Amino acid sequence: MSEFSTIASSPGTRVEEYETVVIGGGQAGLATGYWLSRLGRPFLILDAGEEIGDSWRRRWDSMRLFTPARRDGLPGMRFPAPKHSFPSREEMGDYLEAYAQHFQLPVRCGVCVDALGRGTDGRFVIAAGERRFVADHVVIATGPFSAARVPDFSDQLDSQITQLHSSQYRNPAQLPDADVLVVGAGNSGADIALELARDRRVWLSGELGPHIPFNIEGLSGRLIFPLLWQVWSHVLTFGSPVGRRALPKIRAGKEPLIRVKPKDLAAAGVELVPRTIGVRDGQPLLDDERAMAVGGVVWCTGYRPQHDWIDLPVLDEDCELVTDHHGAVASEPGLYRVGREFLYAFNSHTVGGVGRDAKRIVEEIARSADLNPAGRRLLLERGAVQGRRRAAPLAS
């Protein structure tokens, strides 16, 4: 966690006050802003990107969504593409930008949040450089893809081997004209390995999980996907007995391959190899003791939470924000999270699925904001007590 001095402000610090501040201007933050706007609540959205949609535009060039356009719209505005097409990263970034403009959502771009804490009066204080934002409610909508996860032994690889995490990968031209090891056999790893195999030898390291047994872009996909979406939205939820039993197992297991199938990898010449467990003589070492003589490694090893900027006791041992399945942080009244994988349903983190969770959170914010003065004072006093217990006074 950051120091409280990060939040404490000097006498000349500019302080802005809002009923609600949303941290993150991607699909989760914009959906939250839409519902806040619909209810007429005063709010501000903060985003670290220079432009709305940048988080999508930074993904690899050939990347396309796994869901068809008919399921890729946010509340109030459908995705402007044929309903059975699969949008590109650029199209999704442009859509989010157009969405914010259409609904005139107050998004402040280029604002990187350094810390979040409580003031002595119980309100939340957000530090972003020399700026401070004070709010009764804060919604964290920074998404599930925070910080790249790379094995600790990666820095032991020979310096001649080009290394990229999937978040840095854009196209094959970034890698030398040499054999490549792609580490991580999930969807990103399979997609990138298939692309690289067009002009070089590629190994895919890791155990393949199950795969969706139909072509999502073919006729079978058009027929089956609507049913699959209903299952993701209404059956695999923490509101149903089936979902409560299944979702923890799904979260702990291997993600299914959605677009690329094992037969596609085999046809392209991608060679499946065991897990990468270390380094030998500067080369990546596999679980079967083979050292791979490659010129490049692409780490498709996922992401880890990055919430060390939160100066509140709301994180678990994995630095994950602890919420209930509706996104509320019980120990800190007024703090919420939206856009998390499996928050309420299997598709809670998807563009088409995030709107329902955002609406529920905004309705809770409205109920809290409309409490009678005595009820609001009780919530603020609870927050103020917690703030004072954490030591130094904070700006408010």
N, C-alpha and C positions, 0 to 999 in steps of 0.2 A: 504493500500500500504506500501511497505517497504521504508526505508529511503534511500535517495540518497547516504549516506555514504556507503551503501551496495555495490553500483556500483563503487564508486570512488576507485581507486587503489593506493596502496602504491608504492614507487619507485621500490621495488623488485618484484612486481607482474608480473607474466608471462602473456603476451597478445598475442593471436593468431588472425589473420585476415583472413576473408573469404568473398567471394562475397555473399554467402547465408548460414545462419545457420538455420537448422530445429530443433525445440524443440519438442521432442517426437519421439520414434523409434518404434511405433506400426504400424498397417497397413497404417494409414494416412501418417506418416512420411516416411515409406519405399516407398510408392507409389510416394510421392513427390521426394524422392531421385532417384528413377528409372528414372523419366522424366528429372530431372536435369542432371543425368548421360548421358542419351540419347542425350541431347543437348550439352554435353561437358562443362557444367558450373561447376566451382569450388564450393564445398559446404562441410558442415559437419553436421552430425546428432547427437544430444545429447539426451541420454536417461537415466532416473534415475535407471532403472532396472539393475541388475547385469548381466543378459543375455538377448539377444533379444528374445521376446516372453514371458517374465515373466509375463506381465500383464494378459495374457490368462492362464498361468499355475497356477496362484493364485486363479482362480475361483473354484467353488465347483466341487467335483470329478466327478459327473455324468453329469455335464453340457455338452450339445451339441448345436451346432449352429442351428438356425431356418431356415437357407437357405441350400440347397443341395450343394454338393461339386462343381458342375458345375458352381455355382455362387459365389464361395468362393476364387477364384484366384485373385491375384493382376496383374497389367499390365505386360505382357511378360512371365508369368509363371502360368500355370494352377495348380489347387490344385491336388496333386497326390493321388486321391482316386476315387472309382467308382462314376460316376457323380450323381447318385441318393442317395448316402449315405450322412449322416449328421455328419460332423467332430466333434470330441471331443475337449475339451480345450487343451489337450496335443498335439493332432495332429495339431491344429492351431498354437500353440506356436512353434512347431518344423518346421512347414511350413515357418513361418516368419523368423526363424533363417536361414533356408536353402535358402530362397529368398535373404536375405542380403548377404550371402556368394556367391551365384551364380552370382549375379551382382556386387560383390565386392563393396558394398556400404560402405562409411566411417562412421560407427556408433561408437560413443564413449559411451560405457556403464558405469554405475555407476556415472554419472554426474547429480547431482541435481541442477537445476537452481534456484538461490535465487532471482534474480532481472533482469529486462530488462528495459533499459532506452535509452536515446540519449546522444551522446557525443557532445562536443561543435562544432565539425566539421560536425554535422548532421548525422553521422553514428550511428547505433545501438550498444549498449554495453550490453553484457550479463555477469552477475556475477554468478559464480558457485564455492562457497568456495573461495579459494585463486586464482582461475583462472578467466581470463577475455577473452571474445571472442568479436571481433569487426566485424560487417557485414553491408553491404549495404542493405540486405534484410533479413527478419526473417519470417519464417513460423511456426506458433504455431500449432502443431499437437498432442496435449496432449489428444485428445479424449473427448467424452461427459461424461465419468464416472470419475470425478475428486475427489470430497470429499463426503464421506458418509453423507447422510441426516438422522438424527435421531431426534425425537421430544424432545423438551427441558425437558419435564416431565419424560423422561426415567431414569434420575438419582434419581427419587423419588421411584422407584420400590424397593421392598424388596431385600436386598443384597443376599438372598438365591436363587433368581431367576436368572438363567443364561441368559444373553443377548448377542446376536450376530447380527451384521448387515449382510445383504446378502453377502457383500464383504468379510466378515470374515468366513462365513459358508463354510465348506468343506464336512462334512458328518454327519449323525445322531449321531455318537459316541461322538461328541462335546457336546451334550446336555444330561442332566440327564435322567434316565429312568422314565419319568414323562410326564404329559400332556403338550402340547406346543401350544402357540398362535403365529401364523404367521401374522404379521401386514403388509398389503399391498397386494391387490388382482390383481396385474399385472402378467406378465409372470414369473418373478422370484419367486414371492410369490406362484403362483399356482404350479410351478415345485417343489419347496422346500416342500410345504405342502403335495403334492402327495408322495414324497419320505419319509417324516417323518411318514406318516399315515400307513406305512407298519407294524410298531410295537408299535404304541402308539396312543392315542387320540389327534386329531389335530383340532384346530379351525382356520379358515382363516378370518381375519378381514378386512372389506372393501367392496366396491361395485364392483362386477364383471362388466367389460366392455363387449363390443361385442366380438364375437369370430369368427375366420375363420371357416366356416361351412363345412370343409372337412378335412380328415386326410392328413396332409402334407407329411407323409411318405408312404402313400398308392398309389394305382393306380390313384385315383382322383387327388392327389397332383402332381403326375408326369405329368398329362395332363393339369392341371389348372395353376400350378406354373409358367411355362414360360410366360403365358399371364399376370399373376399377376406381374411378374418382369418387363414386358414391360410397364405396367401401372405405376408402381413405378418409372421407369426410365425416361419415356417420356411423361406421362400425368400429374402425380402429381409432377409438377415442377413449379418453379416460372417463367419459360419461356412460360408457357401456361396459357390462361385465366382460364381454369378449375383448374389448380394447384394453381394459385394465390388466387382463392376463397376458395379452399378446404384445403390447407395446414395449414393456421392459425387456422382453426376449428379443424383439426386433432391434432395439437400441443396442443390446449387447452383442448381437450377431453380425454377420457379414451383410453389407448392403447388396441388394440384387443388381446385376447388370441390366440396364434398361435398354439402351440402343444397341451397343455392340454385344454380339454373342460369341461364345467360344469358337464356333465354326468360322466366324468372320476373322478372328485372330489367326486361326490355323491357316485359312486360305491366303492371308496376307504374309505368311511366313513368320509371324511373331512366335518366338519360342518361350514357353512357360518354364520358369525355374523356381526353386524354393525361395524362402524368405532371405533377405539380406540381413546378416546378423553382426557384421563388423568389417574390419579392414585387415588385409594381409599384404605386406610389401607395397602399400600404397594403392592396392586395388580392392574393390568391394568384394567381401567374402560372403558366400552363400551358406545356408544351413547344411548343405551337403559337403562342405569343405572346399568347394570350388572357388578360386579367385578369378574374377572376371576382368579380362584385359579389354577395357572399353575406353573410348575417348570422351564419353559424356554420360552423366547420370541425371535423370529427372526424378525428383522426389515427389511422388504423388501420395504423400503420407499424411495428408489431412491437416487439420488445424487444432489449435488449443485455445481455450478461453483467455482473454486478455482484459481482466477487470481490476488490475492492480491500481487503477486510478480512482477506485471507489473507496473513500475513507469512512466506510460504515461496516459493521460486523455482519455482513450478509453473504459472505462467500464460503463455500465448502472447501475441503482439502484439495480439490482440483481447481480452485480459483473460479468456480462456477457460481453464478448468482442463484441463490436459493429462493424459489418462488413456489406458489401452489400451481395447480394445473390451469388456472385462469390468468396467470401472469402476475399476481399480486405478491409482494414481499411482506409476509405477515409481521415480521419483526420491525419493519419500518413503514408505518402507515403513509400512503401517498407515493410509494415507489413501486414501479411496475416494469415488467419486461414483455416485449412482444417480438415475434419473429424467430423464436427458438425452435429447434427441431423437437418434434413430439411434445410441444407445450401442452396442447389439449388434444390434438389429432395427429395422425400420421403425416398430414400435409400442412401442418401449422407454419412451417418455414417457407412454403412455396409462395410464389406471387399470387396464385389464385386462391390459396388457403389462408393467407395471413389476415384478410379483411374481417373474418368472423371474430378472431381473437381481439383484433384492434377495437372492434365495435363494443365488445364486452368490457374491455378495459375502460374505454371512454365513458360508457354508461356508469361504471363504478366511480370514475372521477366526477362525473356530474352529480351523482348522488351525494358524494362526500362534500363537494363544493356547495351544494344546496342545503346542507345541514343547518339546523337552527344555530344561532351564535354559541349556545352552550355546548352543543355537540362539536362544533368546529374548534372551540377553545380547548376541549378535552383532547382532541387529536394533536393540536399544536403543542399543548403542554406535555403530552407524552413524548413527542419528538424533541422538545426542548430539554427535557430531563435526560434523554439519551445523548443529546449533543453535549451537555455539560459534563456528563460522565466521561467523555472521551478527551478531556483535558482542555487545551487552549481555547479561548473564545474564538468563534468564527464570525466573519462578516455577515451582515444580514441587511 
